[in-house]
Amino acid sequence: MEQVRSLLILLCSLPLIPGLPGQPGTTVVFPRFSEPIQITDSGKEHFFASYYGINSFSQSEQYVTVLETDLKYRLPDEKDPATLGLVDWKARRFIPLAQTRAWNFQEGCMAHWLGSSPDALVIYNDFRDGRYVSVILDVHRRKEVNVFPYPVSAVSPDGTQAVSINFSRMRITRPDYGYGGGGQDARKNVPLPADDGLFLLDLRTGKARLLVSMDQVKDRIPPVPAQGIEYFCHTRFSREGTKIFWLARSIPDWNTTAFTVRTDGSDLRRCFPDQWGGSHFDWLNDRELMVTARYEGKQDAHILFTVGEQDFRRLGNGLLDYDGHGTFSPDGKWMVTDTYPSQALREQKIYLMDMRTEAVLPLGRFREPAEFNGFWRCDLHCRWSPRGDLIGFNSTRSGSRQVYIFQRLDP
């Protein structure tokens, strides 16, 4: 079945596709990309310092935010520092900036370039004096500009606001996405706390306010099981910064509801009908959002919809009916997505989709050794550079965790 699917993708997704079915005379010209370029050294483990879909490149595209660690096959805790640094990818040079003790293999330390100074300022999470904090760092002077008593999970495009969630609660509910050390009150005995949830942090003043509490959504989610708790995760600002997407989940059943809300706390909406759930995501613009979820409650797919409207559309003409990490190019013309390791060969694959025709092109396949099967797994977690010239991803294809890029070869 896997061979048939791969053949269909190849036949339907050649770089030049004349006369697509249903679109007579249409020709898709895919951009040309290089072979994967490894930009980090194999002497230590390296991976992008933030979750997939988050920009890791400076505005000039010369530098990339990366974490470096000796840890390989174990869940990190607060006693395991990682080094946040910049990679000058053309020179293949790692430039250490700071250490952090609030990180994981899936989302790094949630490093973001700040929109107001996209070549100079980075915000990242750390564990200090028993608390999780976020730190604004001038990367050229290696000087801290500010420290806030709130860890960040998303930053607005203009760099003035951030979303903060409870990473201690996540350590209980989803250990590979939380932080060790108990840097926040996990409220582990409160299923739906009224004073915890989605916080909005003003990065100019350092003040935060509770935007949506877990108790506030209790009538919009499946009942939390006895002895279970709800938690919020996976947050993302829309392209213009007017809305926030996130997932509300519960354990032990892992029921999931996808939500959006405006940054003033109004217009709280569920994204999907019951039983669709939700997993991975990206905003195409301020109105349209892609989420991988169970289409009609039956089949995982990359689903595009307009917030507030019931116009769900499966992307990829049936070729992307799985749970991948899809993210859009800066101009919105392309979506890159990946797969989890196949059962037989443990191959992870990357596909590029044309948003106009939904034609799909394979970009590569990368074997993940079985030793990385655990909380320390290495998802490919693709991301675009600001101009769309580069696509970055993590991989263990060499036997160690390293950072790679595809470089666009045509104008």
N, C-alpha and C positions, 0 to 999 in steps of 0.2 A: 504493500500500500504506500509506504514511504517512497519507493522508487517511482511509482506511478505519479504521485503528487509532485515529486521533484521534476519529472519529465514534463508534466503539464505546465509547471511554472516556467521551465526553460523554453518550451515551445510558444507559450503565450507572452513571453516577456523579453524577447530579443531587443537589443539596443535600438533597432529601427523596426517599427511595427506598422506597416501600411495596411489600410482597410480594416480597422478593428471591427468585430461583429457589432452591428447596430449603429456604427458610425462610419458610413462609407467615405472613403477618401482620407480618413484620419491617419496621420503618421505621427508616431511618438518618437522623439529623439531624446534618449536619455543622456544625461551628462556622463562624461568619461572620467573615471577615477583611477588612481594608481593602485597597485597592489598594496596590501597593508604595510605600513611603515611603523616599526617598533621605535618609540621615542624615549623609552626608559631603559636603564641598564639592568641586566638580569642578576646583578649581585645582591639585590634586595627585592622585596615585594613592592610593587607600585600599582596604584589605581587612582582614577579620578577622585577628587576630594569632595564630590557631591553626588547626588542622585542623578539618574539618567534624565535627559531632556533639559537639564540646567546648564546654562552657558559656563563652560570652564575656561574659555579663551579670553585673553585680553582683547581690547578693541582692535589693536594692531595685528592680532592673531599670532604674535611672536611667542607669547607665554601661555602656559597651561597650568592650572592649579591641580596639584597631584599630592597624594599622601604616600609616604615611604615608611615601611615597617619591616621588622624581622619576623613578625608573626605570620604564620602560614595556615595551619590546620587547627585553629582554636578560636573560639569566640573571645574577642577582646573585652577587657574590663578596665576600670579606672587606674589599674596599676600598669597598664600597657600603653606607654606613650607612642604616638606616631608623629612623624615629622611632616608638617605642611610645607610645601615648597612650590616653586615655579620651575617648569621645564621649558627651557629655550629649545623648542623642538627641532629647529634647523641645526643647532649646534649639538643636540642630544646631551644637554647639560642640565643637571638637577641643581637648583639653587635653594638651599634650605632657608626657611623663614621663621618658623616657630614650631613648638611642640604642642600637641593637643592630647588630652586624655578623655575626650568625649567624641568618640568616633565608632564606626562599624564598617564592615566590608561592603554593605549594600549602599549606604548613603554617604560614606566618608565622614567628614565633620561638617557637612552641609555648607561648604564654602561657596560664596557668591561674589562675583564682581559687583560693586555698587554702581548703579547707573549714572550717578552724578560724576564719578571719576573712574570710568571703566578701565583705565590703564594703571591706576594707582592704588585704589582702596579695595580691600577684600574683607568680608565679614565671615567668621567661622565660629564653631562651637568649641568650648573647652570646659574642663572640670577643675574648679578652683575653690579651695577652702570649703569643700563639702557641697558645693553647688554647681549646677550647670550654668554657664554664662555664654554670651556671644561677644566676640571681640572684633572691633573694626581695626584693621591693620593697614598702615601705609607700607606697601610691599617694597618700595624703592629705598625708603629710609629705615625700614624694618622697625617702625615705631608704632606703638599702639595709640590710636586716636581716641577710642572709647571702649568701655566694657559695660555691658548691660546684664542684669540679673535674670535674663530670659534666653534660653536657647532658641535658635531660629530653625524653621523648617521650610520656609519660602520667603523670598524677598520680591518686592514690587519692582516692575521694570525701571522706574525712576530712582530706585534705591532709597526711598524715604520711609517705607513701611516694611514690616516683616510679620509673618505668622509665627506664633510660638505654640507648641503643644507639649504634652507631658511625656518626656522620654523615659522617666522612671516607670510610669504606668506601661509604656510600650515594652520595657524590658521584661515585664511580667507576661504581657499578652502576646508579644512578638519579639522574642529576645534578640533576633538578628538585626532589628531596627532600633532597639533601645540602647541606652548607655548604662554602664555599670557605675556603682558608687552611691546610688540613692540620692542624686543631686536635686530631686524634687520629691514632693509628697505623692507617692503613687496612688493614694486613696484606694488601696487594693480591696478594702472591705465595703466600698460604696459602689454599687452597680452603675448608678447614673448620677454622679455628683452635679449639684447645681452651681458649684463655684469653680468648675474645671471644664476645659474644652478647647475651643479655638480662641486664642488671644491675638489681638492686633497690637503690634509694638511700633511706636513712632520712633524711628531711628534718629530723628533730630533732637527729641526731648528725652528719650529713654523711658517714656511713660507707656504703659500697656493697659488695655481694657479687654474684658471678656466679651467677645463678639457673639459667640454661640456656645451655650453650655450643653453638656451631654444630656442633662435632664430636659432641656428645651426640645430635644428631638425625639423624646420617648414615644410620642404618639405617631411618629412617622417612620419608625423602624420596627422590625420584628421584635416580639417580646424577648428580653434578655433572660437566658435560662437561669434556673435556680443555681445559686453558687457561682454564677457567671458575672462578668463585668463588661461594660462597653468601653471602647477607646476610639480616639480620633487619630488618623494618620494620613499620609500622602496628600499634602497640600500643594496648591499651585495658584498663583495669581494669573488672571487673564492677560492677554497681550497689552491691553491699555491700562491694566491695573484696577479696573472698576469692580471686578468680581473675584471670588476665591472658590476654588474647587477643593473638596476633600472627601475622604471616606470615613464613615462611621461603622465600626465593626464590634462584634462581641465574641467572647470566648465562653465556653469551649466549642460552640457550634460554628463560629466564624461567619455568621450572617453578616452581610455587607450591604450598606445603603450609600449610594453616591449622592452628594449634595453640592449645591452652589449657593452663595450668598453675596450680596453686595458688600463693599467694604464699610458701609455705614451700618451694617447689621440688618438691613431690610431685604425683602424679596428672597427669603429662604425657600429653596426649592429642592425637591428630590429630582434626580436626573432620570430615573427609569421606573417602570412599573415594578410591582412586587416580583420577587424571584429572579430578577435580572442580575442583581448584585453589582459588581464593579471591581476592577483591579487596577489597570494601568491607564494612562491618560495624558492628554496634552490639549491645550487650547489652540485652535486654528486662528481664531480672532476673538473679539470680545463677545461674540454671540454663539459661535460654533465650537463644539468641544468633541474630541475623540476620546472614548473610553472603551477598553476591552471589557466585555461583560457577556452574559448569557443572552444572546439574541432570542427574544420571545420566550425566555426562560429555558432554552433548550441547548444552545450551542455557543461556545465561546467565539467571539468575533471582535474585530476592530469596528466600532460603531460610531458614526458621526451623527450628531444631532444638534438642533438649535435650542438653546436654553429657553424653556418656557413653552416649547411647542412639541407636539407628538409626531415628529417627522424623522424617525430613526432610519438610518441607512447603513447597511453592511458595506464595508470598504473592501476592495480587492477582488471583486467578481468571484468570490468563493475561495480564493487562494490564501486569504489571510484569516481564515476561520479558526483562530487559536488565540491564546493569551500571550501577547507579545508586548514589548516596551516601545510603542510607537511615538514618534516625535516629528514635528513639522519643521521644514526649512524656514529660515527667516522670511523668505518671500512667499511662503505658503504654497509653493508649486509642487513640493515633494514631501513625502513622508518616508522616513526610514524606520524600520522595525526589526525585531530579532525574534529568536525562538529560544526555548529552554532546550537542554541537551536531549537528543533523541535517545530512546531506551537502548537500542542495539549498539550504535556507534558512538554515543555521547557527543554528537555533533551539534553545535549551536550555529545558526544561520542568520545572515543579515540580508534583508530585502529592501529595495527602494521602489516606492510606488509613485506614479504620476497622478496628481490629484485631479487632473482634468479628465483623463480617460480611465483611471484606475488600473492601468497596465502595471505589471510587477516585474522587476528585474532582480535576480539574485546577485548580491555583491560578494559573498564569500561564505565559507563554512569553516568552523574552528572547533577542534576537539577539546573538550574539557576532561582532564584525567579524573578518574573515579575518586581520587583522594580529596578532591574539592567538593564532594557531595556532603553538605552539612551547612551549619550556620555560616560557615566561611566560604560558601560557594561563590563563584565568580560569574555573575550574569554579564552579558556583553554591554548592556546599558549605553546605547548610542546617544550621541549629542552632536549638534551642529555648531560650527563656529559662527561669529556674528555676520559674516558676509556669505555664509553658506559654501565657502571654499573647501572646508575640511569637515570630515565626519570622524569623531573620536569614539573609541570603544575600549573596554577592558577585555583581556583574554588570558587564559592559562595554557594556550596552545604550546608554549615552550616548556611547560612543566612548572613555571612560576607565574605569578600574577603580574602582568605588565600592561602598559598603555600603548595603544596603537592609533593611527589615523589613516583614513583614506584622503588623499589629496586630489582635488579636482584638477583635471588636466586640460580641459577646454575652457574658453572664456565664459 
